[in-house]
Structure formats: C-alpha cells, structure tokens
Amino acid sequence: MDKKSFPANLDYFICLLLITATLAVFWQVRHHDFINLDDPVYVTQNPNVQSGLSRESVLWAFTDSHAGFWIPLTWLSFMLDFEIYGLNSGGYHLTNLLFHIANTLLLFFILRRTTGARWQSGFVAALFALHPLHVESVAWITERKDVLSTFFWMLAIWAYSRFTTHRGLNWYLLGLVAFAMGLMAKPMLVTLPFVLLLLDYWPLGRIQLGQLGGDHDQVSQASIDLKKAKSQSFHLVWEKLPFFALTAACSVVAFFSQQSAGAAPPWDSLPLNIRVANAFISYVRYIIKMMWPHRLSAFYPHLGLSLPVWQAVGASLFLFLITFLLIRVGRRHPYLPVGWLWYLGTLIPVIGLVQVGMQAMADRFTYIPFIGLFIIIAWGVPNLLIKWRFRNFVLATAAGIVIAALMICTNLQVANWRNNITLYKKAVEVNANNYLVHISLGGALAEQGNIEEAEKHFSMALQLNPGSAVAHNNLGNILQQQGKLEKAVNHFYESLQSDPNLSETHFNLGNTLLRQGKIEEARIHFATAVQIKPDFAEAYNSLGVALARQGRLDEAIKNFSMALQFKPNYEQARNNLDRAIQQTGREEAQRNTILRPLN
C-alpha cells in the first residue's frame, strides 16, 4: 500500500467498521412493526401520506402543521417511502437506519477534518452510532424527523467547516440551505448557530483567547488579546445572522403550530419553577443514563408538583459547578467547555422549559446533544492518561470493551421496539406506576384480541389515575365488546366528564347508544365527534346510519359521502351510501353528483 494513501485508507476502514457494527445491531428492525405510538398519526392512518407524492399531498405537507409541527420535509420522506414500500413497515425502518448510518459517517468525517484526530473522531462516531439511548431515534418510525433533521445538521456543519477554510460563498449558502432543510424536518435544530460559534472556538480555532498573567507585560497582552477576542466574536456573530434569522422564524412557527394543535399545555398548568426544576434534574438523569444505560423506557412521566426539591437543588448545584470548572480550564483544554456547552445548549429546546407532551424526558432528545459529551470523553480520557507508559494499549482495550458492551445493550434495546407488546411490556417493567403505559399496553393487547388482559391494564390505569379520560374510554370499549353496554356507557360518560372534547369517546358512546336503540342520543354524539374532528370518516358513517334509521335519508347520504371524501376506500360507508340511494330511488347520474369532490 502506498504510504501516502494509507491514512485515507485507514479512515475508510474505520467507516467500514462503523457501518458493519451499526448494521449488526440494528439490522433486526427490518422485521419490526409499526407501533401505535404516533405511527398512525404519521403513516398508517394518515391519508395525506398514503396519497404518495401527489400535488395535493405535497401542498398539504408545506401548509399544514399536522401533529403539532411544521415538518414538510419529514412528511415528504414518508410519502416517498409509501410510494416505494406501501405499508410494509420494514422499509420505513430501513430508511431510518440508512439515515442513522449516514449521520454516523458524516460525524466521523467532520471531526476528522476539523480536529485531525482519527481515533478520537472514530470513537465519538462509534458512541453516537451504538449508544442505547439513540435506539428510539432509529427504531421508531415516527422519529424519522430525528434522523432526517440530523442528516442536514451534519451537512450544515460540514459545509460551514469548508467555508471557514475556503471562504467560498457557495459553501456558506450550502450550509444555510442545509440548515433550513433540517428545520423543515424537525425544529429542534434551532440551536445550530450557537453550536457553530462553539466550533469557531474549538476545533476551528477562529477565536483566540489569551492567557492570564501576573506581571505588567502579561496583563497588557491579556488586555490586547481580550479586545481582539471581542472583535473576533462580534464578527463571527454578525457572520451568522442569516442562521439566527432562520432560528427565530422557525421558533415562532413551532410555537404557534404547537399551540394550535394543543400539544403544549397552558403555562399555568405547569408552573415555571416546576419546569426549571425538571430541566435541572433531566440534565443530570441524561448524563447518568449515558454512563449507565439502564431502565430505558418509551415514556418517562412528568412528576409535576411531586418533583423532589432536593433533587432539583442538587442537580442545579452540580450543573453550575461542572460548568464553572470546565470553562475555567477551557483555555488549556478547549474541547471541554465546547462539548459541555454543546450538550447543555442543544437540549434547551426539549428540556421542558416549553413543555410539549406529558414526558419529563425522552431518549430521542439525546440524539444530537450526546455528541458534546462523547467529545469530552474521547478527548478527555486520553489526556488524563498522557503520561502512562501503556497508554495506547489501555485506551484501545477500554474502547473495545465499551463498544462491545454498548453493542450488546443496544441490540437488546432495539428488540424492545419490535412491536407494541414488547415495547409497552418493557415500559411497564421499568415503571409499573405509569398509567399511560398501562393504557398503551392495554390498547395493544386489545388489538390482538386479548380482551381480558387489556381490561386488567385499563383498570390498573384507572387505579393509578381515576380521572384519565382515555382509560375510561378504552375500558368502555372493552366492556362494549363484551356486551356490557350499560357499564360501557357509564365509563364513556366518565371519560367525557374529564375531557368533553375527546372525539373518540363521543364516537364510541354513540355506537353503544345506537346498539341500545337510543338513536337520537347516538346521533348527537356522532355529530359532536365530527364537529371536534372534521375528518373523522368513521363518525360520519355512523352519523349517516343514525340519520338513516330516523328516515332522514338525504342527510344520511351527505354524511356517507363525507366519510368517503375523507376515506375513499371505506367499503362500509360505500355500501351504506348505495343502500341509502337505492331507498330514495335516485338514478346513477345523481349518485355521481353526490360523490363529486367537495370544495
């Protein structure tokens, strides 16, 4: 082998190892199912995604904030997957895996190019690829937005690093475009401009900080260096104004999207001091789980007012102390403050200060932030052992053991995401007092026809949270299937007392009342269901049935048509429409008029 080409070939060999190890751990996802945790919203029950890359669906992707986010690029990627795989879940999983591998390789090449350190860069990439907390981002189809947005995050940093050395406008524009595309995949990327400023300090070295001294000459030089650093900093911030503008615009869009979708609870429902306390605790819990990834779950419930005060105080003191110490030694070891501030800063959008959802923390939120901690480990540990005689041997052996251990843990964690049952059983095992996972496990068991086990978990959820509208609704469904209609109705009314705007409960209550012969009451609840959820095809169909039984055939036909408008392949609604038209004696021409697309 040519000596000049050896370093490049060694880099490619490291890439081959990274690809092989990642595939070995994640390859099982090709046999994994969709899960009922948001996958229906994003794919399996999303008619716009299942329209493929049509003009209407593409327009919808760019104009709608479905699921509480404006993420057109994520929607387009799902539409392309549907064009290729249909509803074969394995294809969607493999797409996620390919993006994860691409992100791993880009991370390696970015660090390799900017730092020149081959083995540290490879180790960071290996930790990123194989850490168990990153399984959620890869093995959960819904988190396409995570791996896709990170792909553009990496491209933006790569282009920016090229811009800093080549000073070409094309590289700058490429980085800006990549950032914009990343934001259109997931708004969590809003912290990128701040990360670019950190990279300007290390490893790019575009900000030079002088050393503090004791004598007059040293103090004077330090003062000059400080002025120079301020001038450099101002220039670098000014240089990134277009990036900051995109961050500001995306933040506004994300805030209003979440508010309109009801994804963010009102500020007064979770006081600011509780949000801050949970943020401090979560920062520390993430670090603990990075070092010892155990008791991982698909959902970590927010404790709200039950958060232990001592944990919040201890976590805040720990974070402030570590921040002070790492910044203090930052001039001699600049990777320490850069890695630490990377971790703290990139978690801010999802740390819970602006609460979205009901979780205290989530494994998927660590996908980008952990890179900062991995950098600290990869560069810090070798520096600690710099005087050891057998340093290289010890480091290589330790790295091999760590990577092997992570591969085993991650492989087991990937298996937990095989289907709904395996996922929620693991979540119940981690936290048996989590009423939400009991609801989810009960729903998964009900889908498999295991009614008795499902009823147990819904009942357990109500023991843990008697006011849960979803638990009452689901238990009512189980009782309805068992023919216990009166008990089912009682649970549906309990559900609506907790949440009057739950369209599913109005629909289920209406169906139960219809079975009891209470047609007018059923009609009212069906009408309420479609009022709350205007694209609820099944509710339109049931409303049509209730109206038909009341002899109001014209209104029934309109509702059957609405059901088909939102769900064109809905055979039950089509059959009901045919029967209603036959009863009115209308001709085929009139039927075509009724079925024309609605404006």
C-alpha positions as CSV (number, residue, x, y, z in Angstrom):
1,M,0.0,0.0,0.0
2,D,1.3,3.5,-0.9
3,K,2.3,5.3,2.3
4,K,0.6,8.5,1.1
5,S,-2.7,6.7,0.7
6,F,-2.5,4.8,3.9
7,P,-4.2,7.4,6.2
8,A,-7.1,7.8,3.8
9,N,-7.5,4.0,3.5
10,L,-7.4,3.7,7.3
11,D,-10.2,6.3,7.5
12,Y,-12.3,4.2,5.1
13,F,-11.5,1.1,7.1
14,I,-12.9,2.9,10.2
15,C,-16.0,3.8,8.2
16,L,-16.4,0.2,7.2
17,L,-16.2,-0.9,10.9
18,L,-18.8,1.7,11.8
19,I,-21.2,0.6,9.1
20,T,-20.7,-3.1,10.0
21,A,-21.2,-2.6,13.7
22,T,-24.3,-0.4,13.2
23,L,-25.9,-2.9,10.8
24,A,-25.1,-5.8,13.2
25,V,-27.0,-4.0,16.0
26,F,-29.9,-2.5,14.1
27,W,-30.5,-4.9,11.2
28,Q,-33.3,-6.6,13.1
29,V,-35.5,-3.5,12.6
30,R,-36.4,-4.8,9.1
31,H,-38.8,-7.2,10.8
32,H,-40.2,-4.7,13.2
33,D,-43.8,-3.5,13.1
34,F,-45.4,-0.1,13.2
35,I,-46.4,0.8,16.7
36,N,-49.4,2.7,17.9
37,L,-47.3,5.4,19.5
38,D,-47.7,8.2,16.9
39,D,-47.0,5.9,13.9
40,P,-50.8,6.0,13.0
41,V,-50.6,9.8,13.0
42,Y,-47.5,9.9,10.8
43,V,-48.1,7.0,8.5
44,T,-50.6,4.2,9.0
45,Q,-53.7,6.4,9.4
46,N,-52.6,9.5,7.6
47,P,-54.4,9.7,4.2
48,N,-52.2,12.5,3.0
49,V,-49.0,10.4,3.4
50,Q,-50.8,7.5,1.8
51,S,-51.6,9.6,-1.2
52,G,-47.9,9.5,-2.1
53,L,-46.1,12.3,-3.8
54,S,-49.2,13.9,-5.4
55,R,-49.6,17.6,-5.9
56,E,-52.3,17.8,-3.2
57,S,-50.2,15.9,-0.6
58,V,-47.1,17.9,-1.3
59,L,-49.1,21.1,-0.9
60,W,-50.5,19.7,2.4
61,A,-47.0,19.0,3.7
62,F,-46.0,22.6,3.3
63,T,-49.2,24.2,4.5
64,D,-50.3,22.1,7.4
65,S,-49.0,21.7,11.0
66,H,-50.3,18.2,11.4
67,A,-49.2,16.5,14.7
68,G,-48.3,20.0,16.1
69,F,-45.2,20.6,14.0
70,W,-44.4,22.2,10.6
71,I,-42.2,19.5,9.2
72,P,-42.8,19.3,5.4
73,L,-39.5,17.5,4.7
74,T,-40.4,14.7,7.1
75,W,-43.8,14.3,5.5
76,L,-42.3,14.2,2.0
77,S,-39.9,11.5,3.1
78,F,-42.8,9.4,4.4
79,M,-44.7,9.9,1.2
80,L,-41.7,8.7,-0.8
81,D,-41.5,5.7,1.4
82,F,-45.1,4.9,0.8
83,E,-44.5,5.1,-2.9
84,I,-41.8,2.5,-2.5
85,Y,-42.9,0.3,0.3
86,G,-46.6,0.9,0.7
87,L,-47.4,0.0,4.3
88,N,-44.5,-2.5,4.7
89,S,-43.1,-1.3,8.0
90,G,-39.7,-2.9,7.3
91,G,-39.0,-0.4,4.5
92,Y,-39.6,2.6,6.7
93,H,-37.3,1.2,9.4
94,L,-34.5,0.6,6.9
95,T,-34.8,4.2,5.7
96,N,-34.3,5.4,9.3
97,L,-31.3,3.1,9.6
98,L,-29.7,4.4,6.4
99,F,-30.0,7.9,7.7
100,H,-28.5,6.9,11.0
101,I,-25.5,5.3,9.3
102,A,-25.1,8.4,7.1
103,N,-25.2,10.6,10.2
104,T,-22.5,8.5,11.8
105,L,-20.2,8.7,8.8
106,L,-20.7,12.5,8.5
107,L,-19.9,13.0,12.2
108,F,-16.7,11.0,11.8
109,F,-15.6,13.0,8.7
110,I,-16.5,16.3,10.3
111,L,-14.4,15.6,13.4
112,R,-11.6,14.0,11.4
113,R,-11.3,17.0,9.1
114,T,-11.6,19.7,11.8
115,T,-9.5,18.1,14.5
116,G,-7.1,15.9,12.6
117,A,-7.6,13.2,15.3
118,R,-8.5,10.0,13.7
119,W,-9.1,7.7,16.6
120,Q,-11.0,10.2,18.8
121,S,-13.2,11.0,15.9
122,G,-13.9,7.3,15.2
123,F,-14.7,6.7,18.9
124,V,-17.2,9.6,19.0
125,A,-18.8,8.3,15.9
126,A,-19.0,4.8,17.4
127,L,-20.6,6.0,20.6
128,F,-23.1,8.0,18.5
129,A,-23.9,5.0,16.3
130,L,-24.2,2.4,19.1
131,H,-25.4,4.1,22.2
132,P,-28.7,2.5,23.6
133,L,-30.3,5.9,24.2
134,H,-30.2,6.5,20.4
135,V,-32.3,3.4,19.7
136,E,-35.5,5.4,20.0
137,S,-34.5,7.8,17.2
138,V,-33.7,4.9,14.9
139,A,-36.1,2.1,15.7
140,W,-39.2,4.3,16.0
141,I,-40.6,5.1,12.5
142,T,-42.1,8.4,13.8
143,E,-38.7,9.6,14.7
144,R,-37.8,9.9,11.0
145,K,-37.8,13.6,11.8
146,D,-34.9,13.0,14.2
147,V,-32.5,11.1,11.9
148,L,-33.5,13.2,8.8
149,S,-33.0,16.5,10.6
150,T,-29.7,15.4,12.0
151,F,-28.5,14.5,8.5
152,F,-29.0,18.1,7.4
153,W,-27.5,19.3,10.7
154,M,-24.3,17.3,9.8
155,L,-24.3,18.7,6.2
156,A,-24.6,22.2,7.5
157,I,-21.7,21.8,9.8
158,W,-19.6,20.2,7.1
159,A,-20.4,23.0,4.7
160,Y,-19.6,25.6,7.4
161,S,-16.2,24.0,8.1
162,R,-15.4,24.1,4.4
163,F,-16.4,27.8,4.3
164,T,-14.1,28.7,7.2
165,T,-11.1,27.3,5.3
166,H,-12.0,28.1,1.7
167,R,-14.1,31.3,2.3
168,G,-16.3,30.5,-0.6
169,L,-19.8,31.9,-0.6
170,N,-21.1,28.7,-2.1
171,W,-20.1,26.7,1.0
172,Y,-21.8,29.3,3.2
173,L,-25.0,29.1,1.2
174,L,-24.9,25.3,1.2
175,G,-24.7,25.4,5.0
176,L,-27.6,27.8,5.2
177,V,-29.7,25.7,2.8
178,A,-28.9,22.5,4.7
179,F,-29.9,24.3,8.0
180,A,-33.2,25.4,6.5
181,M,-34.0,21.9,5.3
182,G,-33.1,20.5,8.7
183,L,-35.5,22.8,10.3
184,M,-38.2,21.6,7.9
185,A,-37.6,18.1,9.2
186,K,-37.6,18.9,12.9
187,P,-37.5,22.4,14.6
188,M,-35.1,21.1,17.4
189,L,-32.2,22.2,15.2
190,V,-32.7,25.9,16.1
191,T,-29.6,25.8,18.3
192,L,-27.2,25.2,15.3
193,P,-26.0,28.8,15.1
194,F,-24.8,28.6,18.7
195,V,-23.1,25.3,18.0
196,L,-21.3,26.9,15.1
197,L,-20.0,29.6,17.4
198,L,-18.7,26.9,19.8
199,L,-16.9,25.2,16.9
200,D,-15.3,28.5,16.0
201,Y,-13.5,28.3,19.3
202,W,-12.7,24.6,19.0
203,P,-11.7,22.9,16.8
204,L,-11.8,25.6,14.1
205,G,-9.7,28.0,16.2
206,R,-11.3,31.1,14.8
207,I,-11.4,32.7,18.3
208,Q,-8.1,33.1,20.2
209,L,-8.2,33.7,23.9
210,G,-5.0,34.9,25.6
211,Q,-3.5,33.5,28.8
212,L,-3.9,35.4,32.1
213,G,-0.6,36.5,33.6
214,G,0.8,38.2,36.7
215,D,3.3,40.9,35.6
216,H,2.6,44.2,33.7
217,D,3.5,42.9,30.3
218,Q,1.4,39.8,30.6
219,V,-1.6,41.8,31.8
220,S,-1.2,44.3,28.9
221,Q,-1.0,41.4,26.4
222,A,-4.1,39.8,28.0
223,S,-6.0,43.1,27.6
224,I,-5.0,43.2,23.9
225,D,-6.0,39.6,23.4
226,L,-9.3,40.2,25.1
227,K,-10.1,43.2,22.8
228,K,-9.1,41.0,19.8
229,A,-11.3,38.2,21.0
230,K,-14.3,40.6,21.4
231,S,-13.7,41.9,17.9
232,Q,-13.5,38.3,16.5
233,S,-16.6,37.3,18.4
234,F,-18.6,40.2,17.1
235,H,-17.5,39.4,13.5
236,L,-18.4,35.7,13.9
237,V,-21.9,36.5,15.3
238,W,-22.5,39.0,12.5
239,E,-21.4,36.4,10.0
240,K,-24.2,34.0,11.3
241,L,-27.1,36.5,11.2
242,P,-28.9,34.6,8.4
243,F,-28.7,31.4,10.6
244,F,-30.0,33.3,13.6
245,A,-32.8,34.6,11.4
246,L,-33.9,31.1,10.4
247,T,-33.7,30.1,14.1
248,A,-36.0,33.0,15.1
249,A,-38.5,32.3,12.3
250,C,-38.6,28.6,13.0
251,S,-39.1,29.1,16.7
252,V,-42.2,31.3,16.1
253,V,-43.7,28.8,13.6
254,A,-43.0,25.9,16.0
255,F,-44.6,27.8,18.9
256,F,-47.8,28.6,17.1
257,S,-48.0,25.2,15.5
258,Q,-47.9,23.5,18.9
259,Q,-50.4,26.0,20.4
260,S,-52.9,25.4,17.5
261,A,-52.5,21.6,17.8
262,G,-52.9,21.7,21.6
263,A,-49.5,19.9,22.0
264,A,-48.2,22.4,24.6
265,P,-50.2,22.6,27.8
266,P,-51.1,26.1,29.2
267,W,-48.4,27.8,31.2
268,D,-50.4,27.9,34.3
269,S,-50.9,24.1,34.2
270,L,-47.2,23.6,34.9
271,P,-45.6,26.4,36.9
272,L,-42.3,27.8,35.7
273,N,-40.4,26.7,38.8
274,I,-41.5,23.1,38.2
275,R,-40.4,23.3,34.6
276,V,-37.0,24.6,35.6
277,A,-36.6,22.0,38.4
278,N,-37.5,19.2,35.9
279,A,-34.9,20.7,33.4
280,F,-32.1,20.5,36.0
281,I,-33.0,17.0,37.1
282,S,-33.3,15.8,33.5
283,Y,-29.9,17.2,32.5
284,V,-28.3,15.0,35.3
285,R,-30.5,12.0,34.6
286,Y,-29.5,12.0,30.9
287,I,-25.8,12.0,32.0
288,I,-26.4,9.1,34.3
289,K,-28.2,7.2,31.6
290,M,-25.4,7.9,29.2
291,M,-22.9,6.4,31.6
292,W,-25.1,3.6,32.7
293,P,-28.0,3.0,30.2
294,H,-30.4,1.0,32.3
295,R,-34.2,1.1,32.8
296,L,-34.8,2.7,29.5
297,S,-38.4,3.3,28.5
298,A,-40.5,4.7,25.7
299,F,-42.1,7.2,28.2
300,Y,-40.8,8.8,31.4
301,P,-43.8,10.5,33.1
302,H,-43.6,14.1,34.4
303,L,-43.9,14.2,38.2
304,G,-45.2,17.7,38.1
305,L,-45.7,19.1,41.6
306,S,-44.3,15.8,43.1
307,L,-40.8,16.6,41.9
308,P,-38.4,16.2,44.9
309,V,-37.0,19.6,45.8
310,W,-33.7,18.1,47.0
311,Q,-33.1,16.6,43.6
312,A,-33.7,19.9,41.8
313,V,-31.3,21.8,44.2
314,G,-28.6,19.1,44.0
315,A,-28.9,18.9,40.2
316,S,-28.6,22.7,39.8
317,L,-25.6,22.9,42.0
318,F,-23.9,20.0,40.2
319,L,-24.5,21.6,36.8
320,F,-23.3,25.1,37.8
321,L,-20.2,23.6,39.4
322,I,-19.3,21.5,36.3
323,T,-19.9,24.4,34.0
324,F,-17.7,26.7,36.1
325,L,-14.8,24.1,36.3
326,L,-14.9,23.2,32.6
327,I,-15.0,26.9,31.4
328,R,-12.1,27.6,33.9
329,V,-9.9,25.0,32.2
330,G,-11.2,25.8,28.8
331,R,-8.1,27.7,27.6
332,R,-5.9,24.7,28.0
333,H,-8.4,22.1,27.0
334,P,-11.0,23.9,24.8
335,Y,-12.9,20.7,23.9
336,L,-14.2,20.5,27.5
337,P,-16.3,23.7,27.5
338,V,-17.2,23.2,23.9
339,G,-18.5,19.6,24.5
340,W,-20.3,20.6,27.7
341,L,-22.0,23.7,26.2
342,W,-22.9,21.7,23.2
343,Y,-24.7,19.2,25.5
344,L,-26.4,21.9,27.6
345,G,-27.4,24.2,24.7
346,T,-28.7,21.6,22.2
347,L,-31.0,20.2,24.9
348,I,-32.7,23.5,25.6
349,P,-35.5,23.3,23.0
350,V,-36.6,19.9,24.5
351,I,-35.6,20.1,28.2
352,G,-39.1,21.1,29.2
353,L,-38.9,24.8,29.7
354,V,-41.5,25.0,26.9
355,Q,-43.4,21.8,27.7
356,V,-44.6,19.7,24.7
357,G,-46.4,16.5,25.6
358,M,-46.5,14.8,29.0
359,Q,-43.0,13.4,29.3
360,A,-40.3,14.6,31.7
361,M,-37.5,13.5,29.3
362,A,-37.1,11.2,26.3
363,D,-34.3,9.0,24.9
364,R,-34.7,10.5,21.5
365,F,-33.9,14.0,22.8
366,T,-30.2,12.9,23.3
367,Y,-29.5,12.1,19.6
368,I,-27.6,15.4,18.9
369,P,-26.8,16.6,22.5
370,F,-24.8,13.5,23.5
371,I,-22.3,14.3,20.8
372,G,-20.9,17.0,23.1
373,L,-20.4,14.6,26.0
374,F,-18.9,12.0,23.6
375,I,-16.3,14.6,22.6
376,I,-15.4,15.3,26.2
377,I,-14.9,11.5,26.8
378,A,-13.0,10.9,23.5
379,W,-10.5,13.8,24.0
380,G,-10.5,14.0,27.8
381,V,-9.7,10.4,28.8
382,P,-6.5,10.2,26.6
383,N,-5.3,13.5,28.1
384,L,-5.8,12.1,31.6
385,L,-3.6,9.1,30.6
386,I,-1.0,11.1,28.7
387,K,1.9,10.1,31.0
388,W,1.0,6.4,31.2
389,R,3.6,4.0,29.7
390,F,1.0,1.7,28.2
391,R,-1.5,4.5,27.3
392,N,-2.3,3.4,23.8
393,F,-2.8,-0.2,24.7
394,V,-5.1,0.7,27.7
395,L,-7.1,3.1,25.5
396,A,-7.6,0.7,22.7
397,T,-8.6,-2.1,25.1
398,A,-11.0,0.1,27.0
399,A,-12.5,1.5,23.8
400,G,-13.1,-2.1,22.5
401,I,-14.7,-3.2,25.8
402,V,-17.0,-0.1,25.8
403,I,-18.1,-0.5,22.2
404,A,-18.7,-4.2,22.6
405,A,-20.8,-3.6,25.8
406,L,-22.8,-0.9,24.0
407,M,-23.5,-3.2,21.1
408,I,-24.9,-5.8,23.4
409,C,-27.1,-3.3,25.3
410,T,-28.3,-1.6,22.1
411,N,-29.1,-4.9,20.4
412,L,-31.4,-5.8,23.4
413,Q,-32.9,-2.3,23.4
414,V,-33.7,-2.5,19.7
415,A,-35.5,-5.8,20.3
416,N,-37.8,-3.9,22.8
417,W,-39.1,-1.9,19.8
418,R,-40.2,-4.9,17.8
419,N,-43.9,-4.3,18.3
420,N,-46.5,-2.7,20.7
421,I,-46.5,-5.6,23.1
422,T,-42.7,-5.8,23.6
423,L,-42.4,-2.0,23.8
424,Y,-45.1,-1.4,26.4
425,K,-44.3,-4.5,28.5
426,K,-40.8,-3.2,28.9
427,A,-42.2,0.2,29.8
428,V,-44.4,-1.3,32.5
429,E,-41.4,-3.3,33.8
430,V,-39.5,-0.1,34.1
431,N,-42.3,1.8,35.8
432,A,-45.4,-0.1,36.9
433,N,-46.9,3.0,38.3
434,N,-47.1,4.7,34.9
435,Y,-50.8,4.8,34.0
436,L,-50.0,5.9,30.4
437,V,-48.0,2.8,29.5
438,H,-50.8,0.6,31.1
439,I,-53.2,2.3,28.7
440,S,-50.9,1.8,25.8
441,L,-50.2,-1.9,26.7
442,G,-54.0,-2.5,27.1
443,G,-54.6,-1.0,23.7
444,A,-52.0,-3.2,22.1
445,L,-53.5,-6.3,23.8
446,A,-57.0,-5.4,22.7
447,E,-55.8,-5.1,19.1
448,Q,-54.6,-8.7,19.4
449,G,-57.9,-9.8,20.8
450,N,-56.6,-10.4,24.3
451,I,-59.6,-8.7,25.9
452,E,-59.2,-10.0,29.4
453,E,-55.6,-8.8,29.7
454,A,-56.4,-5.5,28.1
455,E,-59.2,-4.9,30.7
456,K,-56.7,-5.6,33.5
457,H,-54.3,-2.9,32.3
458,F,-57.1,-0.3,31.6
459,S,-58.4,-1.0,35.2
460,M,-54.9,-0.6,36.5
461,A,-54.5,2.7,34.7
462,L,-57.7,4.0,36.3
463,Q,-56.5,2.9,39.8
464,L,-53.4,5.0,39.2
465,N,-55.3,7.9,37.6
466,P,-59.1,7.8,38.2
467,G,-59.6,10.8,36.1
468,S,-58.0,9.5,32.9
469,A,-60.4,10.2,30.0
470,V,-58.5,7.8,27.7
471,A,-58.5,5.0,30.2
472,H,-62.3,5.3,30.8
473,N,-62.9,5.4,27.0
474,N,-60.7,2.3,26.4
475,L,-62.3,0.3,29.2
476,G,-65.7,1.3,27.9
477,N,-64.7,-0.1,24.5
478,I,-63.7,-3.4,26.1
479,L,-67.0,-3.6,28.1
480,Q,-68.9,-2.8,24.9
481,Q,-67.2,-5.7,23.1
482,Q,-68.2,-8.0,26.0
483,G,-71.9,-6.9,25.7
484,K,-71.8,-5.0,29.0
485,L,-73.4,-1.9,27.4
486,E,-74.7,-0.1,30.5
487,K,-71.3,-0.3,32.2
488,A,-69.6,0.8,28.9
489,V,-71.9,3.9,28.7
490,N,-71.0,4.8,32.3
491,H,-67.3,4.8,31.5
492,F,-67.8,6.8,28.3
493,Y,-69.7,9.5,30.3
494,E,-66.8,9.5,32.9
495,S,-64.4,10.0,30.0
496,L,-66.4,12.9,28.7
497,Q,-66.6,14.4,32.2
498,S,-62.8,14.5,32.2
499,D,-62.4,15.6,28.6
500,P,-65.6,16.8,26.8
501,N,-63.6,17.3,23.5
502,L,-62.4,13.7,23.1
503,S,-63.9,12.8,19.7
504,E,-63.2,9.1,20.0
505,T,-65.3,8.9,23.2
506,H,-68.3,10.7,21.5
507,F,-68.0,8.2,18.7
508,N,-67.8,5.1,20.9
509,L,-70.6,6.4,23.1
510,G,-72.7,7.0,20.1
511,N,-72.1,3.4,18.8
512,T,-73.1,2.0,22.2
513,L,-76.2,4.1,22.4
514,L,-77.1,3.0,18.9
515,R,-76.9,-0.6,20.0
516,Q,-79.2,0.2,22.8
517,G,-81.7,1.7,20.4
518,K,-81.2,5.3,21.7
519,I,-80.9,6.7,18.1
520,E,-81.3,10.4,18.8
521,E,-78.8,10.4,21.7
522,A,-76.4,8.5,19.4
523,R,-76.9,11.0,16.6
524,I,-76.0,13.9,18.9
525,H,-72.7,12.3,19.9
526,F,-71.8,11.4,16.3
527,A,-72.5,15.0,15.3
528,T,-70.3,16.2,18.2
529,A,-67.5,13.8,17.1
530,V,-67.3,15.2,13.6
531,Q,-67.6,18.7,14.9
532,I,-64.5,18.2,17.0
533,K,-62.7,16.2,14.4
534,P,-63.9,17.3,10.9
535,D,-62.1,14.5,9.0
536,F,-63.4,11.6,11.2
537,A,-64.6,9.3,8.5
538,E,-66.0,6.6,10.8
539,A,-68.0,9.1,12.7
540,Y,-69.6,10.5,9.5
541,N,-70.5,6.9,8.5
542,S,-72.1,6.2,11.9
543,L,-73.9,9.5,11.8
544,G,-75.3,8.6,8.5
545,V,-76.5,5.3,9.9
546,A,-78.3,7.1,12.8
547,L,-79.9,9.5,10.3
548,A,-81.0,6.7,8.0
549,R,-82.7,4.9,10.9
550,Q,-84.6,8.1,11.6
551,G,-85.7,8.2,8.0
552,R,-83.6,11.3,7.2
553,L,-82.1,9.7,4.0
554,D,-80.9,12.9,2.3
555,E,-78.9,13.9,5.4
556,A,-77.6,10.3,5.7
557,I,-76.4,10.3,2.1
558,K,-74.5,13.5,2.7
559,N,-72.7,12.0,5.7
560,F,-71.8,8.8,3.9
561,S,-70.4,10.9,1.1
562,M,-68.4,12.9,3.6
563,A,-67.0,9.6,5.0
564,L,-65.9,8.6,1.5
565,Q,-64.4,12.0,0.9
566,F,-62.0,11.6,3.8
567,K,-61.6,7.8,3.4
568,P,-62.1,6.9,-0.3
569,N,-61.6,3.1,0.3
570,Y,-64.1,2.9,3.1
571,E,-66.2,0.0,1.9
572,Q,-68.7,0.1,4.8
573,A,-69.6,3.7,4.0
574,R,-69.8,3.0,0.3
575,N,-72.2,0.1,0.9
576,N,-74.3,2.3,3.2
577,L,-74.4,5.0,0.6
578,D,-75.5,2.5,-2.1
579,R,-78.4,1.3,0.1
580,A,-79.5,4.8,1.0
581,I,-79.5,5.9,-2.6
582,Q,-81.5,2.8,-3.6
583,Q,-84.1,3.6,-0.9
584,T,-84.5,7.1,-2.3
585,G,-84.9,5.7,-5.9
586,R,-82.2,8.0,-7.3
587,E,-80.5,7.3,-10.6
588,E,-76.8,6.6,-11.1
589,A,-76.3,10.1,-12.5
590,Q,-77.5,11.6,-9.3
591,R,-75.2,9.3,-7.4
592,N,-72.2,10.6,-9.3
593,T,-73.2,14.1,-8.5
594,I,-73.4,13.3,-4.8
595,L,-69.9,11.7,-4.9
596,R,-68.2,14.6,-6.7
597,P,-65.2,16.1,-4.7
598,L,-66.3,18.6,-2.1
599,N,-65.0,22.2,-2.3
